[in-house]
Amino acid sequence: MRWGWQTHGYATRGQRCFGIHDWHAKGRINVIGALLTGVLLTVGLTSSKVDADIFYLWPEHDLIPKLRPGAVLVMDNATFHKRADAGTMIQAKGHIPEYLPSYTRVFPAIRCLRFMG
């Protein structure tokens, strides 16, 4: 770890950048959220990192009670989304888990899922 002057910062053009701040990510808050037709449906906040255990609890206790029956949950390919018992729990509650492909070059492709089925 390097201690001393930082090589980059923000200041008024032509002025020296002064300031001391510890940027070692202490006190970070992580957010999990869900959109429904472009509107924020629910948000979960946690001071711990989001892992498979945190993700499992969020839909079970926060998201699923707010959904209509038979909703399709579209998730990206994050490892914690693909935990087997999370998908099973989502199905057991009457919803359909769907996963985006490993790489989605065009994000608006998610909108196409609304018109399928």
C-alpha positions in Angstrom: 0.0 0.0 0.0 1.3 3.4 -0.9 1.1 6.3 1.5 1.7 9.9 0.4 0.4 12.3 -2.3 -2.4 11.2 -4.5 -1.8 11.5 -8.2 -5.4 12.5 -9.1 -8.1 14.7 -7.6 -10.7 17.4 -8.3 -10.1 21.1 -8.0 -10.9 24.4 -9.8 -8.9 24.6 -13.0 -5.5 26.0 -12.2 -5.8 25.4 -8.5 -4.0 22.8 -6.4 -6.1 20.0 -5.1 -5.9 19.7 -1.3 -7.6 17.2 1.0 -7.2 14.2 3.1 -9.7 11.3 3.0 -9.3 7.6 3.7 -10.9 5.9 0.7 -10.6 2.3 2.0 -14.4 1.6 1.8 -15.2 1.6 5.5 -18.9 1.9 6.3 -20.1 0.9 2.8 -23.8 0.2 2.3 -24.8 -2.3 -0.4 -28.2 -2.0 -2.2 -30.4 -4.7 -3.7 -33.4 -3.5 -5.7 -36.1 -4.6 -8.1 -37.9 -2.8 -10.9 -41.4 -3.5 -12.1 -42.2 -2.0 -15.5 -39.5 0.6 -15.0 -40.6 1.7 -11.5 -38.6 0.9 -8.4 -40.6 -1.8 -6.5 -38.5 -2.5 -3.5 -35.0 -1.8 -2.1 -33.0 -3.7 0.4 -30.0 -2.2 2.2 -27.2 -4.1 4.0 -23.9 -3.2 5.6 -22.5 -6.6 4.7 -21.4 -7.7 1.3 -24.2 -9.2 -0.9 -23.6 -13.0 -1.1 -25.8 -16.0 -1.7 -27.2 -15.9 1.9 -28.1 -12.2 1.8 -29.7 -12.6 -1.6 -31.7 -15.6 -0.5 -33.3 -13.7 2.4 -34.1 -10.6 0.4 -36.6 -12.1 -2.1 -38.0 -14.4 0.5 -38.8 -11.6 3.0 -39.0 -8.4 1.0 -39.5 -8.9 -2.8 -41.8 -11.9 -3.1 -44.6 -10.6 -0.8 -44.8 -7.5 -3.0 -45.2 -9.4 -6.3 -48.3 -10.5 -8.2 -48.8 -14.3 -8.5 -46.8 -15.9 -11.3 -44.3 -13.0 -11.7 -41.1 -13.6 -13.7 -38.0 -12.6 -11.9 -35.2 -11.7 -14.4 -31.7 -11.7 -12.8 -28.3 -11.2 -14.2 -25.6 -13.9 -14.1 -24.1 -13.0 -10.7 -23.1 -16.1 -8.8 -25.3 -15.4 -5.8 -28.4 -15.2 -8.0 -27.8 -18.8 -9.2 -27.8 -20.5 -5.8 -30.0 -23.6 -6.4 -32.2 -23.3 -3.4 -33.0 -19.6 -4.2 -34.4 -20.7 -7.5 -36.3 -23.5 -5.9 -37.7 -21.1 -3.3 -38.8 -18.6 -5.9 -40.6 -21.4 -7.8 -42.2 -22.8 -4.6 -43.7 -19.3 -4.0 -45.3 -19.5 -7.5 -42.9 -17.3 -9.5 -40.6 -18.0 -12.4 -36.8 -17.3 -12.1 -35.1 -16.4 -15.4 -31.4 -15.6 -15.9 -29.8 -13.3 -18.5 -27.1 -14.9 -20.6 -23.5 -14.6 -19.4 -22.9 -11.5 -21.5 -25.6 -9.1 -22.6 -24.2 -6.5 -25.0 -27.5 -4.7 -25.4 -29.2 -4.1 -22.0 -32.6 -3.1 -23.5 -33.0 -6.8 -24.5 -34.6 -7.3 -21.0 -37.6 -5.3 -22.2 -38.3 -7.9 -24.8 -39.1 -10.4 -22.0 -42.2 -8.4 -21.1 -43.8 -9.3 -24.4 -42.9 -12.9 -24.4 -45.3 -15.7 -23.3 
